[in-house]
Amino acid sequence: MATVRLHFTTRVLTALASPAAGHRAYYYDDQARSLCIDVTHAGTKTFYLVRKVNGRVQRIRLGRFPEMTVANARTEAAIKNNDLDRGLDLQAEKRKTREELTLGELFDIYFERHAKLFNKRPDNQLGNFKRYLSVWKNRVLSSILKEDVHRHFQKLAISISPRTATIMLTLLRTLYNRGHDWNLWQGDDPTRGIKKIKSNERDRYLTADELPRFMRALRSEANTDVRDAVYLLLYTGVRRGNMLSMRWEQIELGPHEPVWRIPDTKAGEPQRIALTPQAVTVLKRRYLEAGAPRFGFVFAGPGKRGHLDDPKKAWQRICARAGLANFRIHDLRHTFASYLAMTNANQFLVSKALGHKTLASSKRYIQLPLSSLRQASDKAITAMLALADTDTPTETHSNAG
């Protein structure tokens, strides 16, 4: 069959008629070497590079018209011709790419081999991948370039936060490193040379003028579960997740040593919380209202985990009533720690009260009685309540959404 050559333009290619059913038509560009367009009876038009390599004809797909423009097809044809002239076997490269892992496949292997076994909260890794890297899950590892990563990193830093961008970069770097360690990937790491954004440590806490407003707003919160949970966060300094999953069997409310034993914390260790009179007041009221349960969640809820979910809407209501901006639930922990320090609790007491791993050497050998921790915590909370000019509320409110 005679070779039909045309001067490819958008108008000329758009006007090409479809061949009869079961047939294809081939047209070659009169400008770019070996550039061909394949027209099917269904009307689809696809650019190919068609030329002999080592005595055999190779058809290398470039892209579909009109998504790929004539100019782009000519540029891509020139690149492929140059590669072939230099002796590269593009078909072999294509087969190699097909056998290469995608980022999603590498993450699945990492999740099973490492995250599930060694990460304290593997679901966090799964969530981070879905949120920040799933856009590349179907791309083979070699196709993710440093420019792609840097662009994505900057986008996340601007649109969400520098911390989010750092989470993405750290996870991606971990995946490529593990892939290399496990002989699943021998190429370059596209995260190499991209520096994390150093963020300042957050020091937000309730100041002396904010405390009264916050306590008034909290006292008027209609949702008793959220209200009591927030009181206890302020009175114990624990992390939100530990508070929401608090269970009655972990608590002793006796008159001598009221204590909450948390079996598992972010630090990877159990923690004892010396419950102050303010915290005991809240817990005793809830205990009586719940019918003196022996087991179960203190903040039981309908969620899939069986306890109160993250109270975002109620928290926003409380902060709005208090006129507080840029104040997170975790900042209650900062507030607790700040008032511990301001009431002259030493660094070791602060570390123990917060369950930190700092001062590890002394912590390993020194065991403080709960009374010491309770005295320091009670002193800090008394100072907070004195500024707020309020007592721990004991009245009962009806639940609201």
C-alpha positions in Angstrom: 0.0 0.0 0.0 1.3 3.4 -1.0 2.5 5.7 1.8 0.2 8.8 2.0 2.0 11.9 3.2 0.2 15.0 4.5 1.3 18.3 6.0 -0.2 17.7 9.5 -2.3 20.6 10.8 -5.2 20.6 13.2 -7.6 21.4 10.4 -6.3 18.7 8.0 -6.3 16.0 10.7 -9.8 16.9 11.9 -11.1 16.6 8.4 -9.7 13.1 7.8 -12.5 10.6 7.0 -12.9 7.3 8.8 -12.2 4.1 6.8 -14.8 1.4 6.4 -15.6 -1.0 9.3 -12.7 -3.4 10.0 -10.1 -1.1 8.4 -7.6 1.5 9.4 -6.0 4.4 7.5 -2.4 5.5 8.0 -1.1 9.0 7.1 2.5 10.2 7.6 3.6 13.7 8.3 5.7 15.4 5.6 7.7 17.3 8.3 8.5 15.0 11.2 10.4 11.8 10.5 8.4 8.6 10.9 5.4 10.5 12.5 2.2 8.7 11.6 -1.5 9.1 12.5 -3.7 6.0 12.7 -7.4 6.5 11.9 -9.9 3.8 12.9 -13.4 3.2 11.5 -14.7 4.5 14.8 -13.1 7.9 14.2 -10.3 7.7 16.8 -7.0 9.2 15.6 -3.7 8.3 17.3 -0.2 9.5 16.7 2.6 6.8 16.4 6.2 6.8 15.6 6.6 4.0 13.0 10.1 3.0 11.9 12.5 0.1 11.5 14.8 -0.8 14.4 17.3 -3.5 13.9 15.4 -4.8 10.9 12.0 -4.9 12.7 9.2 -2.3 12.5 8.4 -0.7 15.8 5.2 1.2 16.5 5.6 3.5 19.4 2.4 5.2 20.6 2.7 8.9 21.2 -0.8 10.1 22.1 -4.3 10.6 20.8 -5.4 13.5 18.7 -6.7 16.1 19.4 -5.6 15.8 23.1 -2.1 15.7 21.8 -1.5 18.6 19.4 0.4 18.4 16.2 3.2 20.5 17.6 3.5 18.2 20.7 3.4 15.1 18.5 6.3 16.4 16.4 8.3 17.3 19.5 7.7 13.8 21.0 8.6 12.1 17.6 11.9 14.1 17.5 12.7 12.9 21.1 11.9 9.3 20.3 13.9 9.4 17.0 16.9 10.7 18.9 16.6 7.9 21.5 16.4 5.3 18.7 19.3 6.8 16.9 21.4 6.5 20.0 20.6 2.8 20.2 17.9 2.8 23.0 15.4 0.0 22.8 12.2 1.8 23.6 10.0 -1.3 23.5 12.3 -2.9 26.2 12.0 0.3 28.2 8.2 0.1 27.9 8.2 -3.5 29.1 10.4 -2.5 32.0 8.0 0.3 32.9 5.1 -2.1 32.9 6.9 -4.3 35.4 7.8 -1.4 37.7 5.9 -0.9 40.9 3.4 2.0 41.2 3.5 4.2 44.3 0.3 2.7 45.4 1.7 -0.8 45.1 4.8 0.2 47.1 2.7 1.7 49.8 0.6 -1.5 50.1 3.8 -3.5 50.6 5.1 -1.0 53.1 1.9 -1.0 55.0 1.9 -4.8 55.4 5.6 -5.3 56.0 6.3 -2.3 58.3 3.4 0.0 59.3 1.1 -2.7 60.6 3.9 -4.3 62.6 6.0 -1.4 63.9 3.8 1.8 63.8 1.8 2.5 66.9 -1.0 3.9 64.8 -0.7 2.5 61.2 -4.1 3.9 60.2 -2.5 7.4 60.4 -0.1 6.3 57.7 -2.9 5.0 55.6 -4.9 8.2 56.0 -1.9 10.4 55.2 -1.3 8.4 52.0 -4.9 8.7 50.9 -5.1 12.4 51.6 -1.7 13.6 50.3 -0.2 11.0 48.0 -3.1 9.1 46.4 -2.9 11.5 43.4 0.2 9.5 42.4 -0.9 6.0 43.4 -1.2 4.7 39.8 2.1 6.2 38.7 5.2 4.0 38.4 8.0 5.1 40.8 10.3 6.4 38.0 7.7 8.7 36.7 7.5 10.8 39.9 10.2 13.4 39.5 11.8 15.8 41.9 10.0 18.7 40.2 6.6 17.0 40.8 7.4 16.5 44.5 8.6 20.0 45.0 5.5 21.5 43.3 3.2 19.3 45.4 5.1 20.1 48.6 4.8 23.9 48.0 1.1 23.5 47.1 0.3 21.7 50.4 2.4 24.1 52.4 0.4 27.1 51.0 -3.1 25.6 50.8 -3.1 23.6 54.1 0.0 24.1 56.3 3.8 23.6 56.3 3.3 20.7 58.8 1.0 18.9 56.3 3.6 19.4 53.5 6.2 17.9 55.8 4.0 14.9 56.6 3.6 14.2 52.9 7.4 14.6 52.2 8.3 12.4 55.1 6.0 9.6 54.1 7.1 9.7 50.4 10.8 9.7 51.5 10.1 6.7 53.7 8.4 4.8 50.9 11.4 5.3 48.5 13.9 4.4 51.2 12.1 1.2 52.1 11.7 0.3 48.5 15.4 0.6 48.1 16.1 -1.4 51.3 13.9 -4.2 50.1 15.3 -4.2 46.6 12.0 -3.1 45.1 13.4 0.1 43.7 16.9 1.0 42.6 16.3 4.4 41.0 16.6 7.9 42.4 14.7 9.3 45.4 12.7 12.2 44.1 12.5 13.7 47.6 16.3 14.1 47.9 17.4 17.7 48.4 13.9 19.0 49.2 14.1 20.5 52.7 11.3 20.4 55.2 9.9 23.7 56.4 10.9 24.3 60.0 7.9 25.3 61.9 7.9 27.3 65.2 6.8 25.4 68.3 3.2 26.4 69.1 2.9 28.2 72.5 -0.8 29.1 72.5 -2.5 28.8 75.8 -5.3 30.6 77.7 -4.0 33.8 79.1 -5.2 35.5 82.3 -7.7 37.7 80.4 -8.9 34.8 78.2 -9.6 32.3 81.0 -12.7 34.0 82.4 -14.3 34.2 78.9 -13.5 30.6 78.1 -14.9 29.3 81.4 -18.1 31.3 80.9 -18.5 30.0 77.4 -17.8 26.4 78.5 -20.2 26.6 81.4 -23.0 27.6 79.0 -22.3 24.7 76.6 -25.5 22.7 76.2 -23.8 19.4 75.2 -22.9 17.9 78.6 -20.6 15.3 77.1 -18.5 17.9 75.3 -18.6 20.3 78.2 -17.4 17.7 80.7 -14.7 16.3 78.3 -13.3 19.8 77.9 -13.3 20.4 81.7 -11.4 17.2 82.2 -8.9 18.1 79.4 -8.2 21.4 81.2 -8.0 19.7 84.6 -5.7 16.8 83.5 -3.7 18.0 80.6 -4.1 14.7 78.7 -4.4 14.3 75.0 -7.8 14.5 73.3 -7.7 10.9 72.1 -7.0 9.5 75.6 -9.8 11.6 77.1 -12.5 10.6 74.5 -11.6 6.9 75.0 -11.5 7.1 78.9 -13.2 4.0 80.5 -14.7 3.6 83.9 -12.6 0.5 84.7 -9.5 2.7 84.4 -10.6 5.1 87.2 -10.5 5.0 90.9 -12.5 7.7 92.7 -11.7 6.7 96.2 -11.1 9.4 98.8 -7.3 8.7 99.3 -5.7 8.3 95.9 -8.2 9.2 93.0 -6.3 8.1 89.9 -6.9 7.4 86.2 -4.7 4.7 84.8 -4.3 5.2 81.0 -3.0 1.9 79.6 -1.6 3.3 76.3 -0.4 6.8 75.3 1.3 8.4 72.4 4.6 8.0 74.3 4.1 4.2 74.0 3.8 3.8 77.8 1.0 3.6 80.4 0.4 6.8 82.4 -1.1 7.5 85.8 -3.1 10.7 86.1 -3.5 12.0 89.7 -7.1 13.2 89.6 -7.6 16.6 91.3 -10.7 17.5 93.3 -12.0 19.4 90.3 -11.7 16.4 88.0 -13.2 14.1 90.6 -16.2 16.4 90.9 -16.9 16.1 87.2 -16.4 12.3 87.1 -18.5 11.6 90.2 -21.4 13.5 88.8 -21.1 11.6 85.5 -20.8 8.3 87.4 -24.0 8.9 89.3 -25.9 10.1 86.2 -24.8 7.0 84.3 -26.0 4.7 87.0 -22.7 3.8 88.6 -21.3 1.7 85.7 -18.3 -0.6 86.4 -17.2 -0.8 82.7 -17.5 1.1 79.5 -16.7 4.5 78.1 -17.0 7.6 80.3 -18.0 9.5 77.1 -20.0 6.8 75.3 -21.3 7.7 71.9 -22.9 6.3 68.8 -19.7 6.4 66.6 -18.1 3.3 65.3 -15.5 3.4 68.1 -18.3 3.5 70.7 -17.3 6.8 72.3 -17.6 10.5 71.7 -16.2 11.6 68.4 -14.0 14.6 67.8 -16.3 17.5 69.0 -15.4 20.0 66.3 -18.7 21.8 66.0 -19.2 22.1 69.8 -15.6 23.3 70.1 -16.2 26.0 67.5 -19.3 27.1 69.4 -17.3 27.4 72.7 -14.5 29.3 71.1 -16.9 31.6 69.3 -18.7 32.5 72.5 -15.4 33.1 74.2 -14.1 35.3 71.4 -11.0 33.0 71.0 -9.2 32.8 67.6 -6.7 30.2 66.6 -7.3 28.1 69.7 -7.3 24.3 69.4 -8.4 21.6 71.7 -4.8 20.5 72.1 -4.0 24.0 73.4 -5.8 23.0 76.6 -2.8 20.7 77.2 -0.5 23.7 76.7 -2.6 25.7 79.1 -2.4 23.0 81.8 1.4 22.8 81.3 1.8 26.5 81.4 0.0 27.0 84.7 1.9 24.1 86.2 5.1 26.0 85.3 3.7 29.3 86.5 2.8 27.9 89.9 6.4 26.7 90.3 6.1 23.1 89.5 9.6 21.9 88.6 10.4 20.4 85.2 10.3 16.9 86.4 6.8 17.3 87.8 5.6 18.9 84.5 7.1 16.0 82.6 5.4 13.4 84.8 2.1 15.2 84.7 2.1 15.3 80.9 3.4 11.8 80.4 6.4 13.0 78.3 9.5 10.9 77.7 11.8 13.8 78.5 14.2 13.6 81.5 14.3 9.9 80.7 17.2 9.0 83.0 15.7 10.4 86.1 12.2 9.2 85.2 13.5 5.7 84.9 14.7 5.6 88.5 12.6 8.1 90.4 8.9 7.3 91.3 6.9 10.1 92.6 3.9 9.5 94.8 0.6 10.5 93.3 0.1 13.0 96.1 3.0 15.1 94.8 1.5 15.1 91.3 -2.0 15.8 92.6 -0.8 18.7 94.8 1.0 20.3 91.8 -2.0 19.8 89.5 -4.5 21.1 92.1 -2.4 24.2 92.7 -2.3 25.0 88.9 -6.0 24.5 88.5 -6.8 26.6 91.6 -4.8 29.4 90.0 -6.7 29.0 86.7 -10.1 29.0 88.4 -9.2 32.0 90.6 -8.4 34.0 87.5 -11.7 32.8 85.9 -13.6 33.6 89.2 -15.5 30.3 88.9 -15.9 26.9 90.5 -16.2 23.5 88.9 -19.9 23.3 87.7 -22.0 20.6 89.2 -25.3 21.3 87.7 -26.8 19.0 85.1 -27.6 20.1 81.5 -29.5 18.2 78.9 -27.6 16.9 75.9 -27.7 18.8 72.7 -26.1 18.3 69.3 
